[in-house]
Amino acid sequence: MTITKPSQLSASSSPLCSLKGSLLTLAVLTLLSLFYLSLNSLRTSPPSPIVAVPQTFANDGAPAEDETYSDVYHSPDSFRLNYAEMERKFKVYIYPDGDPSTFYQTPRKVTGKYASEGYFFQNIRESRFRTLDPEEADLFFIPVSPHKMRGKGTSYEDMTVIVRDYVDGLIAKYPYWNRTLGADHFFVTCHDVGVRAFEGSPVMIKNTIRVVCSPSYNVSFIPHKDVALPQVLQPFALPAGGNDVENRTTLGFWAGHRNSKIRVILARVWENDTELDISNNRINRATGHLVYQKRFYRTKFCICPGGSQVNSARITDSIHYGCVPVILSDYYDLPFNDILNWRKFAVVLRERDVYNLKQILKNIPQSEFVSLHNNLVKVQKHFQWNSPPVKFDAFHMIMYELWLRHHVIKY
């Protein structure tokens, strides 16, 4: 048995003690460091949260800082991106057949309450969307103008024959119709009688995209296929209104003919009211220059009941003059309804609400009216026709609607 001497024990345990001491020192330093960091974090303000900035865009499609579109578009980002893609890629072929001096290729005029039809015929030729090569076309435009037919005194019966023969001729001469049975074809008309002019050709009603100013169910309007063309009475008599809420002291305004059931009720119930300015007939010009238009400037809410057709130029008049439109109709697919959130800049009511109209309007807080009015100013450019067309105007909005629909044609 070997006996270890004290000197030997001390020498052999010295490295072990040094190692333990080092580990202890390291642990103490680590604890001190963690304590210091924790104390310092308490003295330091937390980092600012990341705030999402609403996506905006200006007239050229680029982001902008001065206008926010989130309140008026269902999906502003989708609209911005799809609109830009449309401008890059969309091509439309216009059939060249037909005598321009009759009913084809050129509109009757670009003024009056059917100006939208005329402007589209003119704008499509002024735009970048037109192609002379049918093989690269996304859609095909059938250029028949019922408004021009009406101007030449053509009867409804003759209209249907003219349209039917013209379309049959296109089907026989060109191969493009039969590729989709006309699903990638469209026509444009704003005249209420003109909508019916195409009834002589059932395939036009069933298959083609109808861009019409009368998007109500009594003309077989199909919302996911057809397009609601805004009826715009141009040129406007007075400049656009807006940012003038302090001048709008009249609660509601309407003046017009009683040519529908809802208008008869509106006039009967409210024509003697002291807060609603309701006139049984159109305002006589003898009362003063542009009296009717000037009423829009002084009114908060402009009543828009359907007439002989559900559509009315009164809606776009209200938008132009900065008067919040009150849509009073049970069946109306509003223009650009799948793009714009109408309830952000208009009041949408059922016809039965006419009996409570004044109370409904009075119950809208001033702050909500101001918001509706401000949003209305943002969408004014979408209900304006120009020649040549400009970005985001009525023509481009119609082209955007067509662009959306051409994607669903699968053959």
C-alpha positions as CSV (number, residue, x, y, z in Angstrom):
1,M,0.0,0.0,0.0
2,T,1.4,3.3,-1.0
3,I,1.0,6.3,1.3
4,T,0.7,9.7,-0.3
5,K,2.5,12.5,1.3
6,P,0.9,15.9,2.0
7,S,3.2,17.6,-0.4
8,Q,2.2,15.2,-3.2
9,L,-1.6,15.7,-2.5
10,S,-1.3,19.5,-2.7
11,A,0.6,19.3,-6.0
12,S,-1.9,16.9,-7.7
13,S,-5.1,18.8,-6.6
14,S,-3.8,22.3,-7.6
15,P,-4.9,22.1,-11.4
16,L,-8.4,20.9,-10.3
17,C,-8.8,23.9,-8.0
18,S,-7.7,26.3,-10.7
19,L,-10.3,24.8,-13.1
20,K,-13.1,25.1,-10.6
21,G,-12.2,28.7,-9.9
22,S,-12.2,29.6,-13.6
23,L,-15.7,28.0,-14.1
24,L,-17.0,29.9,-11.0
25,T,-15.6,33.2,-12.3
26,L,-17.1,32.6,-15.8
27,A,-20.5,31.8,-14.3
28,V,-20.4,35.0,-12.2
29,L,-19.5,37.1,-15.2
30,T,-22.3,35.6,-17.3
31,L,-24.9,36.3,-14.6
32,L,-23.7,39.9,-14.3
33,S,-23.9,40.3,-18.1
34,L,-27.4,39.0,-18.3
35,F,-28.5,41.2,-15.4
36,Y,-27.0,44.3,-17.1
37,L,-28.7,43.5,-20.4
38,S,-32.0,43.0,-18.7
39,L,-31.7,46.2,-16.8
40,N,-30.7,48.1,-19.9
41,S,-33.7,46.7,-21.9
42,L,-36.1,48.0,-19.3
43,R,-34.6,51.5,-19.7
44,T,-34.8,51.5,-23.5
45,S,-38.1,52.2,-25.3
46,P,-39.5,49.3,-27.3
47,P,-39.2,49.5,-31.1
48,S,-42.0,51.3,-33.0
49,P,-44.5,48.9,-34.6
50,I,-44.6,48.6,-38.4
51,V,-47.6,50.4,-39.7
52,A,-49.1,49.2,-42.9
53,V,-49.7,52.1,-45.3
54,P,-52.8,51.9,-47.5
55,Q,-52.0,51.2,-51.1
56,T,-52.8,54.2,-53.3
57,F,-52.3,55.0,-57.0
58,A,-52.4,58.1,-59.2
59,N,-53.7,58.6,-62.7
60,D,-50.8,56.9,-64.2
61,G,-51.2,53.7,-62.2
62,A,-48.2,54.4,-60.0
63,P,-48.4,54.7,-56.2
64,A,-49.5,58.1,-55.0
65,E,-49.5,59.8,-51.6
66,D,-52.4,62.3,-52.0
67,E,-55.3,59.9,-52.7
68,T,-56.5,56.8,-50.9
69,Y,-58.7,54.4,-52.8
70,S,-59.4,51.8,-50.2
71,D,-62.8,53.3,-49.4
72,V,-64.2,53.2,-52.9
73,Y,-62.8,49.9,-54.4
74,H,-63.7,46.4,-53.4
75,S,-60.1,45.5,-53.9
76,P,-57.7,48.4,-54.6
77,D,-54.6,46.2,-55.0
78,S,-56.3,43.9,-57.5
79,F,-57.7,46.7,-59.5
80,R,-54.3,48.4,-59.7
81,L,-52.5,45.3,-60.8
82,N,-55.2,44.1,-63.2
83,Y,-55.6,47.5,-64.7
84,A,-51.9,47.7,-65.4
85,E,-51.9,44.3,-67.0
86,M,-54.9,45.3,-69.2
87,E,-53.1,48.3,-70.5
88,R,-50.1,46.2,-71.5
89,K,-51.9,43.2,-73.1
90,F,-55.6,43.8,-74.0
91,K,-56.4,43.8,-77.8
92,V,-59.8,44.2,-79.5
93,Y,-60.5,43.6,-83.1
94,I,-63.3,45.7,-84.8
95,Y,-65.0,44.1,-87.7
96,P,-64.5,46.3,-90.7
97,D,-67.7,45.4,-92.6
98,G,-70.6,47.7,-93.0
99,D,-71.1,51.2,-94.5
100,P,-70.0,53.9,-92.0
101,S,-72.7,56.2,-93.4
102,T,-75.5,53.9,-92.3
103,F,-75.4,52.1,-88.9
104,Y,-71.9,50.7,-88.7
105,Q,-68.4,51.8,-87.6
106,T,-69.4,55.3,-86.6
107,P,-71.9,56.6,-84.0
108,R,-74.7,59.0,-84.5
109,K,-73.2,61.6,-82.1
110,V,-71.3,61.9,-78.9
111,T,-73.7,64.3,-77.1
112,G,-76.9,63.9,-75.3
113,K,-78.2,61.2,-72.9
114,Y,-77.0,58.4,-75.2
115,A,-73.5,59.9,-75.5
116,S,-71.9,56.8,-73.9
117,E,-72.6,54.7,-77.0
118,G,-71.1,57.4,-79.3
119,Y,-68.1,57.9,-77.2
120,F,-67.3,54.2,-77.0
121,F,-67.4,53.9,-80.8
122,Q,-65.0,56.8,-81.1
123,N,-62.7,56.0,-78.2
124,I,-62.1,52.4,-79.2
125,R,-60.5,53.7,-82.4
126,E,-58.4,56.3,-80.6
127,S,-57.1,53.8,-78.0
128,R,-54.1,51.5,-77.8
129,F,-56.5,48.5,-77.4
130,R,-57.5,48.3,-81.1
131,T,-55.7,45.7,-83.2
132,L,-55.9,45.3,-87.0
133,D,-54.8,41.6,-86.6
134,P,-57.7,39.4,-85.5
135,E,-55.4,36.6,-84.7
136,E,-54.0,38.5,-81.7
137,A,-57.4,39.8,-80.5
138,D,-58.7,38.9,-77.1
139,L,-62.2,40.1,-77.9
140,F,-64.2,41.1,-81.1
141,F,-66.3,44.3,-81.3
142,I,-69.5,44.1,-83.4
143,P,-69.9,47.8,-84.4
144,V,-73.6,48.3,-84.9
145,S,-75.1,51.5,-83.5
146,P,-78.8,51.3,-82.6
147,H,-78.7,54.9,-81.6
148,K,-77.8,55.8,-85.2
149,M,-80.5,53.6,-86.5
150,R,-83.0,55.4,-84.2
151,G,-81.7,58.7,-85.5
152,K,-82.4,57.7,-89.1
153,G,-86.0,56.7,-88.1
154,T,-85.5,53.0,-88.3
155,S,-88.4,51.1,-86.8
156,Y,-87.8,48.5,-84.0
157,E,-88.8,45.7,-86.4
158,D,-86.3,46.8,-89.0
159,M,-83.6,47.1,-86.4
160,T,-83.8,43.5,-85.5
161,V,-83.6,42.4,-89.2
162,I,-80.6,44.7,-89.8
163,V,-78.7,43.3,-86.8
164,R,-79.6,39.7,-87.5
165,D,-78.5,39.9,-91.1
166,Y,-75.3,41.7,-90.2
167,V,-74.3,39.1,-87.5
168,D,-75.2,36.2,-89.8
169,G,-72.9,37.8,-92.4
170,L,-70.0,38.0,-89.9
171,I,-70.5,34.4,-88.9
172,A,-70.4,33.2,-92.5
173,K,-67.4,35.3,-93.5
174,Y,-65.1,35.0,-90.6
175,P,-64.0,32.0,-88.5
176,Y,-63.8,33.8,-85.2
177,W,-67.4,33.6,-84.0
178,N,-67.6,29.8,-84.3
179,R,-64.5,29.3,-82.2
180,T,-66.4,30.3,-79.1
181,L,-70.0,30.6,-80.4
182,G,-69.7,34.3,-80.0
183,A,-68.6,34.3,-76.3
184,D,-65.6,36.4,-77.1
185,H,-67.7,39.0,-79.0
186,F,-69.4,42.1,-77.6
187,F,-71.6,45.0,-78.7
188,V,-72.3,48.4,-77.2
189,T,-75.6,50.3,-77.0
190,C,-77.1,52.9,-74.7
191,H,-80.4,53.5,-76.3
192,D,-83.2,51.7,-74.4
193,V,-84.9,50.6,-77.7
194,G,-81.5,49.7,-79.1
195,V,-81.1,47.0,-76.4
196,R,-84.0,45.2,-77.9
197,A,-82.7,45.6,-81.4
198,F,-80.5,42.6,-80.9
199,E,-83.3,40.3,-79.9
200,G,-83.8,39.2,-83.5
201,S,-80.5,37.3,-83.1
202,P,-80.9,34.9,-80.0
203,V,-77.2,34.0,-80.0
204,M,-76.4,37.7,-79.4
205,I,-78.5,37.7,-76.3
206,K,-77.3,34.3,-75.0
207,N,-73.6,34.3,-75.9
208,T,-72.1,37.7,-76.5
209,I,-71.1,40.2,-73.9
210,R,-73.7,43.0,-74.0
211,V,-72.4,46.4,-72.9
212,V,-75.7,48.2,-72.3
213,C,-77.2,51.2,-70.5
214,S,-80.3,49.2,-69.4
215,P,-78.9,46.6,-67.0
216,S,-82.2,45.4,-65.5
217,Y,-83.7,42.0,-65.5
218,N,-86.5,42.9,-67.9
219,V,-83.9,43.0,-70.7
220,S,-82.4,39.7,-69.7
221,F,-79.3,41.3,-68.3
222,I,-76.8,38.7,-67.0
223,P,-74.4,40.4,-64.5
224,H,-71.5,37.9,-64.7
225,K,-71.5,38.1,-68.5
226,D,-72.9,41.5,-69.5
227,V,-71.5,45.0,-68.6
228,A,-73.5,47.9,-67.3
229,L,-72.7,51.0,-69.4
230,P,-73.1,54.2,-67.4
231,Q,-75.5,56.6,-69.1
232,V,-73.8,60.0,-69.1
233,L,-75.4,63.2,-70.3
234,Q,-72.5,65.0,-71.9
235,P,-71.3,67.7,-72.3
236,F,-72.0,68.6,-68.7
237,A,-73.7,72.1,-68.5
238,L,-71.6,73.1,-65.4
239,P,-68.2,72.2,-63.9
240,A,-67.9,69.3,-61.5
241,G,-68.9,69.8,-57.9
242,G,-67.1,68.6,-54.9
243,N,-65.4,69.7,-51.6
244,D,-68.3,72.0,-51.0
245,V,-70.4,70.3,-48.3
246,E,-71.0,73.6,-46.5
247,N,-73.0,74.8,-49.5
248,R,-75.3,71.8,-49.5
249,T,-78.3,72.9,-47.3
250,T,-81.1,71.1,-49.0
251,L,-81.7,67.5,-47.8
252,G,-82.8,65.9,-51.0
253,F,-83.8,66.8,-54.6
254,W,-85.6,65.2,-57.5
255,A,-87.4,66.7,-60.5
256,G,-88.6,64.7,-63.5
257,H,-91.5,63.0,-65.3
258,R,-93.7,60.4,-63.6
259,N,-93.0,57.7,-66.1
260,S,-92.7,54.8,-63.6
261,K,-94.5,53.5,-60.6
262,I,-91.7,54.4,-58.2
263,R,-91.7,58.0,-59.5
264,V,-95.4,58.4,-59.2
265,I,-95.1,57.3,-55.5
266,L,-92.1,59.5,-54.9
267,A,-94.0,62.6,-56.2
268,R,-97.2,61.8,-54.5
269,V,-95.7,61.3,-51.0
270,W,-93.0,64.0,-51.0
271,E,-93.8,66.8,-53.5
272,N,-95.2,69.1,-50.8
273,D,-92.5,68.4,-48.2
274,T,-90.6,71.4,-46.8
275,E,-87.2,69.6,-46.5
276,L,-87.2,67.5,-49.6
277,D,-87.2,69.4,-52.9
278,I,-89.4,67.1,-55.0
279,S,-90.9,68.4,-58.3
280,N,-93.6,66.5,-60.1
281,N,-92.3,67.6,-63.6
282,R,-89.0,68.7,-65.1
283,I,-88.0,72.2,-64.1
284,N,-89.1,74.7,-66.8
285,R,-86.2,76.5,-68.5
286,A,-88.3,79.7,-68.3
287,T,-87.6,79.8,-64.5
288,G,-84.0,80.6,-65.2
289,H,-80.7,79.5,-66.8
290,L,-79.5,76.0,-65.7
291,V,-81.8,76.1,-62.7
292,Y,-82.1,72.2,-62.7
293,Q,-78.3,71.7,-62.7
294,K,-77.7,74.4,-60.0
295,R,-80.0,72.5,-57.7
296,F,-77.5,69.7,-57.6
297,Y,-74.9,72.1,-56.1
298,R,-77.1,73.0,-53.2
299,T,-78.3,69.5,-52.3
300,K,-76.8,66.8,-50.1
301,F,-78.7,63.8,-51.5
302,C,-80.1,63.5,-55.1
303,I,-82.9,61.0,-55.5
304,C,-82.4,58.6,-58.5
305,P,-85.6,56.5,-59.1
306,G,-85.8,54.3,-62.2
307,G,-87.9,55.7,-65.0
308,S,-89.2,54.0,-68.1
309,Q,-85.9,52.0,-67.8
310,V,-84.1,51.4,-64.6
311,N,-81.0,53.3,-65.8
312,S,-80.9,57.1,-65.7
313,A,-78.4,59.9,-66.6
314,R,-79.5,61.4,-63.2
315,I,-77.1,59.1,-61.4
316,T,-74.0,60.3,-63.3
317,D,-75.3,63.9,-63.1
318,S,-75.4,63.5,-59.3
319,I,-71.9,62.1,-59.3
320,H,-70.6,64.9,-61.5
321,Y,-72.1,67.7,-59.5
322,G,-71.1,66.2,-56.1
323,C,-74.5,65.3,-54.9
324,V,-74.6,61.9,-53.2
325,P,-76.9,59.8,-55.3
326,V,-79.8,57.9,-53.7
327,I,-80.4,54.8,-55.8
328,L,-84.1,53.9,-55.4
329,S,-84.6,50.7,-57.3
330,D,-85.1,47.0,-56.6
331,Y,-83.4,45.7,-59.7
332,Y,-80.4,47.5,-61.0
333,D,-76.8,46.2,-61.7
334,L,-75.0,49.5,-61.1
335,P,-72.1,50.4,-63.5
336,F,-68.8,49.1,-62.3
337,N,-70.5,47.4,-59.4
338,D,-67.9,44.6,-59.2
339,I,-65.1,47.2,-59.0
340,L,-66.6,50.1,-57.0
341,N,-68.2,49.8,-53.6
342,W,-71.2,52.0,-54.3
343,R,-72.3,52.1,-50.6
344,K,-69.1,54.1,-50.0
345,F,-70.3,57.0,-52.1
346,A,-74.0,56.5,-52.6
347,V,-77.2,55.5,-50.7
348,V,-78.7,52.3,-52.1
349,L,-82.3,51.7,-51.1
350,R,-85.2,49.4,-52.0
351,E,-88.3,50.9,-53.6
352,R,-90.4,50.3,-50.5
353,D,-88.1,52.7,-48.7
354,V,-89.6,55.6,-50.5
355,Y,-92.3,56.0,-47.8
356,N,-89.5,56.5,-45.2
357,L,-87.2,58.4,-47.5
358,K,-86.9,61.6,-45.5
359,Q,-86.2,59.9,-42.1
360,I,-83.6,57.6,-43.7
361,L,-81.7,60.6,-45.1
362,K,-82.1,62.6,-41.9
363,N,-80.7,59.7,-39.9
364,I,-77.4,59.8,-41.8
365,P,-74.9,61.6,-39.6
366,Q,-73.1,64.6,-41.0
367,S,-69.8,62.8,-40.7
368,E,-71.1,60.0,-42.8
369,F,-72.4,62.4,-45.4
370,V,-69.1,64.1,-45.6
371,S,-67.4,60.7,-46.1
372,L,-69.8,59.8,-48.9
373,H,-69.3,63.2,-50.5
374,N,-65.5,62.9,-50.4
375,N,-65.5,59.4,-51.8
376,L,-67.9,60.7,-54.5
377,V,-65.3,63.1,-55.7
378,K,-62.8,60.3,-56.0
379,V,-64.9,58.3,-58.5
380,Q,-66.0,61.3,-60.7
381,K,-63.3,60.5,-63.2
382,H,-64.8,57.0,-63.8
383,F,-68.1,58.5,-65.0
384,Q,-66.6,61.0,-67.5
385,W,-66.0,60.4,-71.2
386,N,-63.1,62.0,-73.0
387,S,-61.7,62.2,-76.6
388,P,-59.1,60.9,-76.8
389,P,-59.8,58.7,-73.7
390,V,-57.7,59.2,-70.6
391,K,-56.7,56.7,-67.9
392,F,-59.5,55.6,-65.5
393,D,-62.2,57.4,-67.4
394,A,-65.5,55.8,-68.4
395,F,-64.0,54.2,-71.5
396,H,-61.1,52.6,-69.6
397,M,-63.5,51.3,-66.9
398,I,-65.6,49.6,-69.6
399,M,-62.5,48.1,-71.1
400,Y,-61.5,46.9,-67.7
401,E,-64.8,45.2,-67.3
402,L,-64.4,43.5,-70.7
403,W,-60.8,42.5,-69.7
404,L,-62.2,40.8,-66.6
405,R,-64.8,38.9,-68.6
406,H,-62.5,37.7,-71.3
407,H,-60.6,35.7,-68.7
408,V,-63.6,33.5,-68.1
409,I,-64.1,32.4,-71.7
410,K,-62.6,28.9,-71.7
411,Y,-62.7,27.1,-75.0
